[in-house]
Amino acid sequence: MDFGFAPGTTPWEGFLRDMLKARNNTTLIDKRGKRTVADFLGELVAEAVSAEDLVPGSHASDEGAVFLALDSSTGVPVDYEALETVKTNGTINIPAAIRSATTSVHFKGCRLGNDDALPYLQLLKEALDNPTSVTAPKFFHGLYELSGGPSAGAVFEYMAYPYTVMNITPYPDTASLVAAFVAEGFTEQLDGTPVPDDNFKTWVKSSLKLKPARAHKVQFNFPVAITPATGGRNALSNLKAECRSRAETYPYTLSWTGPIPPAKADQLALVKTAVTAEPTMQSTHAYPMYQRMHFPDFDSFWDGMSWQVSVKGSNIIAIGTHYVYTLVIPILVPGTSATTQELLFNFYPTSGTPVMNFEEDNATYDMFGVV
């Protein structure tokens, strides 16, 4: 028997609980007061069960973080450094009483399994005391729950490609942003099919704020076919795609004991030297900060940020900013006609057997990061 756990309070996590209830061979642990992974494991011990696989879930980040508290001492989001502490403390080691030689953990959360975040997934595996494997979605993880008809409460599970461009300054207009997406030469990752240029002209919305104070998104309908018809549906007319923008910052405060040079350029040079020396910025670090922000190396990170510097007392305060634009586009069945828009999906009915078109073993489609 597998055991699921998704204690979050957002609508998506409610859909996830419904999905886990309908997942093959799975029992959902959904008890009042059980809020952390340590609680989840403790409850399994208390129930004296043996787990084939564990399936926890929450919102997550492609920059390495989960929004599910791991134990009573960790808040959310749980970043790499917090996860290191959890590993050291051993608070989420899977107890021997409930695990088998083949127990795996399948974490449900957006993009936690993408290539850049695999060091986080590896550390999570170690914090769990090295089950057989740990998996997480490479892409945005989507859930669509039916609200009417005989299949009300059933859940479609799907994923969405994350087409992303970054820029040191905000793009001046929509046309410039479209051109940036086109210039990347994106392909559909599952089969390498080039994304037509005209798609970006459709997907990038003129109402998107190109210079958001923090973040902005525009949702739009992305009608898809359900082939063959499933759950009484042959289409989902109101499935959503998204056009997103965000200002991403890297703040740094340098406490300086000597005279602070008056020139901004000299102040920033001191900050750069200090940031360069940070342990999390070393190429030898298991998960360097620049990798978490999807830069290939420190120089790309530093040069890819617009820096502002100020002085407050003996502190030099620097803030680096760049802009990230992402299109969240539901993944269609590879090899099918673009005009048919056939969604690649799993289906979890309220009763009966789920329909599975992709699974964590990546046997049919490479959808999950695995460590």
N, C-alpha and C positions, 0 to 999 in steps of 0.2 A: 504494500500500500504506500502511495505517495501522500505527502501532507503539504497543504498550502497555507499561506499566511500573508494577509494584506490588510493591516489595521488602519490604514490612512482614511481620511475623512472627505477626500475630494470625490466628485462624481466618477472620475476615471477609476479610482480605487474601488468604488462600489461596483462598477462593471467588472473589475478584475476579480472581486470576490465571487460574483455570479459565474464568471468563467471558470474559476477554480472549483466551484461546486459541481460543474458539469464536466470537468476534465476527467478523462479516463483514469480509473484506479486511484482517485484522489479524494482525500478528506480535508475539508477546510477547517482550520483551527480559528474560531471566531468567538472568543470568550471575552467578556467584560474584564477590563484591567490588563489584558495581555497586549502590550504595546511595543515591545522590543523583540529582537531576534533571540536574546537570552530568555525572555519570557516564553517564546515559542518553543524553544528547545526544552525548557523546564517543564512545560505542559506535556510534551511528548513523553518525557521521563515519568511524569506523574501518572500518565495513562498507560504506562508500561507497554508501549507499542514499538515495533521495529519498522524503520522507514526504508523503503527502497530509494526514493528521491525526496528532496525537500524543495518546495517551490515558493519562496518568499517574493514579495513584490512591493514596489513603491515607485513614485516618481524618481528619476535619476538624471544624471548629467553626463554628457560626452566628455566633459573636462575632469571626470573622476570624482563623483560624489553620489551618494544615495540619500534619499529623504526618508529613510526608515531608521529610527534609533536602534543601535545594535545592543546596547545594554543601558543600565540605569544611569551611567555616568556620561553618556554621549548624547549630545544634541543633534540637530539636523540643520543643514546637510552634513553628512559624515565625509570629510575630505581625507586625503591620503594620510596626513599626519595623525588625525584622529583614529584612523584605521590602524596605524602602527601601534598606537597605545592600546587599542582593543586586542590586537594580536599579542602584545607583550603581557597583558593581563590575563589572557586566556579565557575571557568571559563568554566567548561564543564558540569555543571548541565543541564540536558535535559529540555528545557523550557516547561512550562505547556501548551503553545499554540500548541505544536506539539505532545505531548505524550498522550497516553491513559492509562487507568487503567491496561492494559495488555502489554504495550510496553516492549520488551526485546532487549538486545544488543547481537549480535553474532559476536565476534571478530575473524577474520581470520588471524592466525599467528601461526607459528610452536611451538608446545609444551607449549604454554602459559597456557593451561588447565591441565597440569600434576599435580599430587597430591602435589608435593613439592611447586609448584607455586600458589596454591589456595589462600594463603593470599594476593598475588598481585592482583589476579582476584577479590577478595572480596573488596580490597581497590579501584580498578577501578570502581566497582559497586557503592561504596559510593561516589566517585568523580563525577559519572554521576547522582547523586541524587537518587540512589536506584530504578532503573527500576525493573520490575518483576523478571528478571533474567539476568545474564551475562554468556555467554558461550565462550569457546575457545577450539581448538583441543588439545587432550591429546598427540597426536603423531606429527611427522613431517607431514606438510600439503603439499601435492604434487599436481601440476597442469601440465597437458600435453595437449598442443594445437595442433590440427591437421593442417598441413600446405599444404596439397594437396587434390585434388579430390573434389567431391561435398560437403563434410563436412568441408572444410577448414575454420578455425576459430572457430570450435567447440572445447570444452574443456572437457577433462576427469579430474575429481577431485578424488583424492585418498589420503590415508595416509600411513605412513611408520613407522614401529617399530623402536625404538631407543635402540638397545642393547649396553650397555655401561659398561666399566670397568675402574677403576681408579687405579693408582699406584704412590707411592711416588717417584719412579725413573722410567726412561724409560725401557721398556722391552728390553732385550738384543738381541732378535731375534724373527722372525715371529712365530716360534714354541711355544715360551713362551707366546706370546700374544694369540695364538689360545688356548693354555691350560688354560689361564686365563678366556677366554670366556666360554670354556667348563665347567670349575669348578663352574661357577655361576649357572648352571642348569636352564638356561633361558627357559621360556615357551612363547607361543604366547598368549598375554594378553587377547584376545577376547574369547578364549575358553579353555585356560590352556594346550594346546597340547605342549609336550616337543619339543624343537628345537633339531633336530638330531645333534650329535657332528660333523658329516661330513660336515654339512652346514657351520660351522665356518672355517673349513679347506678350503672351497671354497671361502667364503666371505672375509676372511682376506687376503689381497694382500701383496705379498712379496715386492712390490715396495713402500709400505707405509713407510714414514719416521717415525721411532719409537721415535726419539728424535728431533722433529721439533723445530726450533727457536721460532716459534709462532704456526703455524698450517699447516696441510697438509691434502689433501684428494685425494683418488683415486676413480674415477667413473668407473663403469663397467655395461655392459648390463645385464638387468634382464628381459628376455622375459616373457610376461604374455599373457594368453588367455582372451578374452573379451566374456563372456558367459551370455546371448545370444549375438550374433553379434549386435553391436550398432554403429551407425554412419558410417556404411559401413565397420567396422573393426571387425574381429574375433580374432585379436591378436595385441599386441604392441611389436614389436621385439626389439625396442631400448629404452624401458623404462629404467631409470637408478637407480641403487642402489649405495651406497657410503660406502667407508671404510675411516674413519677419525682419525686423531690424533691431539692433541693440548697440548701445555704447558700452564697450567693455573697458574696464579700467584696471590699472595696477598701481595701487598707492604704496608709497615707501617713505618712511621717516628715518632720517639719519641724525643721530645725536652727535654733535660735533663739539669737541673740547677746546679747539683752538679758535683763532680769529676766522670768521666766515668771510670768504671773499665777496666783494660787493657785486661782481658781475654775474648775471644769471647763468652764462655759459660755464663759468668756473664752478658755480654751485652745482650745476647739473653734472659736471665732470666728476665731482666728488661722489655724487650719488651713484653714477654709473660704476665707478670703481668699487663702491660698497656692494651694489647689487650683483656685480660680477662675482664677488667673493662669497655670496650667499650659498650655503650648502645645497639648497633646492635648485640652484641655477647651474650646477656642475653637470657636465655631460656624463659623469660617472654615477650620478644619482639614478636610482631605479626609475623615477618618474619625474624628470625635471619640470619645473614650473612652465618653461616655455613650451614643452611638449603638451602640457595640459591645455595650453591656450592655442595649440595647433600650429606652432612655429617649429621649423626644423632644427634651429639652433639658437644660441643666445643672441648673436648679432642680428639675426632676422627679427627676433623679438624686439630688441632695443630699437632697431631702425624702423620697425613696423608700428611704433607707438609715437603719438604726438605728446611731447612732455611739457608740463608746466611745473615751475618750481617757485617756492616761496620760503620765507624764513620766519620762524616764530621762536623767539628766545634763542636757545642754543640748538634748535632743531632746524634742519633743512628738510622741507616737505616737498616731495615730488609726486606727481600723478601722471601716469602714462595712459593715454586713451587711444583706442582705435574702434572702428565700426565693423560690425559683423552682420551680414545679410544672409538669410537662409530661406530657401523654399522647401516646404514640407509637402511632398507629393506622393500620394498612395502608390504602392508598387503594384504594377499590373503583371499578369501572367506572361513570362518571357516567351517571345516567339509568336504571340497573337497580334492581330491587326490593331494598330493604334486607334482605328475608328471604332472598334468594338469595346475598348476600355474594360477588359475583363480583369476584375480584381483578383489578386492572389490572396486567398483567405483560408482561415480555419473557422469552423462553425460549431458552437456549443449550445445544443438545445437544452431546454429545461427538463426534458426527459428523452431517453433514447441515446444513441451512440453519436459522439461528435464526428464531424467531417474534418480530417486532418490532411492538409496539402503541404505543410512544412512543419518540421519538428526540430528539436534541439540537437539531433545527431547530424544535421546538415546533409542528410543522405540525398535529398532531392534538390534543395536549394540552400545556398550558403547564406543563412540568415543570422547566425549566432556566432559571437566570439566565444572561444572555448579555451580554457586553461586546465 
